[in-house]
Structures are given as structure tokens and as C-alpha cells.
Amino acid sequence: MSHAHIPHKVKIPGLRPEFKDYCDKYESISMRREDGILEITLGTEGGPLQWGRLPHAELEDLFANIHRDRENQLVIMTGTGDEFTGPPAELSSNREVHHMNADDWADLGWESKGLLTNLLTIDIPMISAVNGPASRHAEMPIMCDIVLASENASFQDSAHFVAGLVPGDGVHVVFPTVMGLNRGRYFLLTGQVVNAQQALEYGLVNEVLPKDQLLPRAWELARQIMQQPEINRRYARIMLTEDLRKRMSELLPYGLALEGLAMTRDID
């Protein structure tokens, strides 16, 4: 079949999402786009993002839309106020018993798989500007290509083992990969809070900055990266995330299966 008469970058209305289709769609995410740079800000009712089913579902959907909108050229991800995401773990000896029936877990597990695989499907560079403690789903900013942190930032997995859940929704892939196997296992099993300086030493973040310099630095780096041709930016992102994508493809379904098995067990 000849492609000689197919126009370059043809646009077919309704085939792919446009920014206007999703920019005001989500309660948990505000966004703006300038010169192809998409800045997304996570939040709950004007304050820092508090994790729940709504932001979980919205981010899974947003990441898919970001990928499918070819006008997006680079992503900056940040949070609202003095936190990136919460709430933190309440460490105690009494754990809530988590239970979910198999049908409910099938739905949440599907969504959980899409949350991180959709993030990794995005084929444009991503910069995270972690504006404070990232207590829930701290793997998301860590999965960006460049990770900037404010001086008051910290990282914790508050939602899984220390809260009574098997850490199988991707944190078991990301943190041992980035921090090293022993540091990652300790982090997940103890609810360790890693401060910004430790995160820099462990290789979780690239730069630690005063908070008022965080977003300006993110935009400075974004402008620098945008000087490269689009094909270079897209192919570099694909190449540099391939190893993590392969690990996630192999280990995420297994982790979700074990997490779900523990939650759907019979409880006396």
C-alpha cells in the first residue's frame, strides 16, 4: 500500500484527545500547557493531594490522555501547597484488616496496573517537582526522567505493608530498582521516611532546591530539553524507560495478584 499521498501529521477530529477534552476533566489534577510543556498539579480541594479512589482513577485516565495527545511535548508533575501526596502512615502495632471481594479487586487491580503502565507509556520526557512529603504513591515522581525535590520533601510508602497490605502495585519494582535491593526492601517493610538529602544520596532525586526555586528550575530544564528535535526527545524517553517498562511488565501483574490474594482471603 502506497503512503505517498498521506499528509504529514494528519489530524482526524475525534480520533485522539485534544487538550480541551481533558484539561478540566479531573477534580484531583489541574493543568496548564505552554509551548508544548504540560504542567500537571495534584491536589484535593485546593490543598495537597490526599489519595483515594478518585485520584487513583483520574491519574490512570490522565496518563493515557497525555500519551495520546501528540501536542504534549514534555510533562512537569508537581503538587499543591506543602505536600506532594498524603496521608502519611500511622505506625502502630494495630493494623486494619484489609478485605475486598474478588470482583472489587478485579476492578481496582485493573486500574492499578493501568496507573503505572500508562505513566510508562508516555513517550515524552517527564520532570517531577516534589514540593513536599510524598507519602502515597511516591513511586510516581520517582519514575519521571528528572526528579527535583524541595528541601522539605520526603518519600514514604505509607499505603502498603505498614498499613496492612502487600506492597505489590509497582512499589516492589520501582524502589528496589532505584534505591538498590536492600535499601528498597527495608524502605517498603518499615515505612521508612526518606528525607530530601537521603533521597539525593540514595539516587532517588537529582537535585534538592529551596521550594521557591523548584518549579522555575523544572521549567528551565524543560526549556533546555525542548531545544532538541521532537523525535530525539520521544525516542530518548522510550529508550531510557525501556528497562523499567520490562521489569514492570514482568513483575507488576505478579505483585498485584499477591496483593489481591491477601486482601480477598477469607477472614474469620
N, C-alpha and C positions, 0 to 999 in steps of 0.2 A: 504494500500500500504506500503510495507516494504522500509525503508530508510537505511537498514544496509550496503549497498554497495555504498552509495553516499560519495565520498571523502570529507574531511573537507576543507571548503573554496575553492571549485572548481572554477576555472576561465574559463569562456567561452568567447573567443575572440569576441569583438564587442557588447557584451550584456550590459556591463556597461562602462562608460567613464573611460579612464586612464588619468593620469596627462598630458602625452604628447599630448592628444587630445584637451586639453583646456588651457594649461599653457601659450600659446602665442596667444590665440584666440581674446583677448579683447584689444581695444585701451585704455580703461579707467582704466585698472587694470593690474599691474604687480605682479608676484608672484614667490615665491620660496618655496621648501619643503625640510625639513631636519629632518630625523628620524621620519617621520610622522607628523611633525608640519608644517602646511601650513601658510605661511605669505603672506597676500594679501595687496597690497599698492595701494590706489586710487590716480588717478592723471589725469591731462589734459595737453597734450603736454609738459610734463616734469615739470609742475608746479602743484599747488593744484587743486583738482577736482572742476570743475565748472559744476553744474548739468544741464542736458538737457535730451533729449530723448535717446541719445546714452548710457550714463552711466546707465540710468534707465533700459533700455532693457538689457544691458550687465550684470548688477548685478542680475537681475531676473534670467537670464540664469546661471550665475556662481554659485549662491547659490544652484540651482538644481544639477549642476555637482559636487559640493563639497559633497553634501549628497550622491550621487550615486557612488562616488569613495571611496571604502572601505579602500583604502590605506591612506586616510586622517584620522588623529587621533586627531587633535586639530587645531583650527584656531586662528591666530592672525590677526586682522584687523587694519590698520593704514593708514595715509595719507602722501602726499608729501609736503615737504617744511614747511612753517609756518602756513598752514591751513589744516584742515581736509576736509571740504567741504564748498563750497560757491555757489553763492554770498550771502552776507547779504541782509537784507531787506532795502529798501529805504523808510523810514517812511515819509509820506506826506498825505495831505488831498485829493489828486487826485489819485484815484485808476484806474488802467487799467481795462476795462470791458472785462472779460474773456468769450469767447464764443467758443463752439465746437459743431459740429453736432453730432447726436446720434451715427452714425456709427463710427466716430473717437473716441468718448468717450468709446464706447464698446470695442475698441481695447486697448486704454490706461488704461481703468478701469480694464480690464482683467490682463494687465501687472502689474498694481499697486497692485492688490490682490496677484499676484504671488510673488512680490518683498519681502513682509514681511512674507507670509506664507511659502515660500521656505526657508527663513532665519530660521524660527522656525522649519522647518522640519529637518534641520541639527541636527544630533544626536550625535555630539561630542562637547566637551567644546569649548567655544569661548571667547577670550580675545580681548578687543578693547584697542588700544593705541592711544588716541585722542591727536594728535600732535599740535593742534591749534584750532581756532574757527571752530565749526561745525554749520554752518548757514543753511544748507539744509539737509533734511533727517537726522537730529540729532538723530532721534529715533533708527537708525540702530546701532550705537555703544552702545547706552543705552540698547539695547536688548541683548547684549552679557552678559555672565555669570560673567565676571570680567571686570570692566571698570576702566582703568587708564587714567589720564589726565595730560598733561603738565601744567606748571604754567600759560602759556598764553592761555590755552584752554577756550572756552566759548561755550554756546549752545543757539540756537535760532531756532524758526520756521519761517523762512523768506519767505516761499513759499506759505503760505495759507492765513489766514484771513487778515493779514496786507498787503497782495498783491492782495486781492480781491477774494479769493477762500474760500469755506467752508473747514475747516480742517477735512476732512473725510477719509483720506487714511491710517489711522492707528495711526497718531499722537494723535487722540482723545482717543485712547485706551492706548497707551504707557505712555504718560506724566502724565495724572491724576492717573494712576496706580502707577507709580514710585514716583512722587512728592507729591501725595496727591491731592484730588479732587479740592480744591480751588486754590492751587498753580498752578495746571495743567491748569485750565480754564483761570486763569489770564495770564499765560505764552502764551497760544495759542491766546488769544484775543488781547493782547497788543504788541506782537512782542518782549517781554522782552528778553534781553540778560543776561543769567545767567553765571557769571564768574566761574572760576575753584573752588574757595573757597566756593562760594554759592552752586555750584553743589555738593561739598563734604558734606556741611551741609544739603542739601535737600535730600541726598541719591541717587543722580544721578550717582555719581562716587565713587569708593572705595579708590583710592589713588591719590594724586596730587604730581607730581615729577618734578624736573628740566628736561628740554627737553632732554638733553643728557643721562638721566638715564631711559627714558621712555621705549624704545624698549629692552634694557638689562633687565629691570625689568619684562617686558612681557615674555621674553624668560625664565627668572628664574622661574616665576610662571608656565609657560608651562612645563618646565622640571620637576618641582615638581609634577604637576598633572599627567604627563606621567608615574610616578612611580607606579600608580595604574594599576591594570589589565584593559584591554580594555573594558571588559563587565561592570566593575564598572563605568568607565568614560562615556560610552554611556548611561547606564541606569540612572546615576545621571543627565546627561543633559536632558534626556527625562522627568524625574520626576520634575526637578526644573523649567522647562519651561511649564509644563502642564497647570498651571493656566493661564498664558499669552496666550497660544495657544487657550484655551477655550474662553477667552474674545475676542481674535482676530476673532475666527470663528464666534462668535455671532454678533460682532459689526462692523467688517470691511466691509462686504457687505452692511450693512445699511448705514454706513458713506459714502462709495463710491457712493451709489445710491443718497444720498442727495447732495453730491458734484457735481455729474453729472447732476442732475436735475437743479441745479442752473446754470451750465455752458451751458446747452442745451436749456434754456428757450428762448423764442422769445424776440428779442431786437429791440426796435423801432429805 
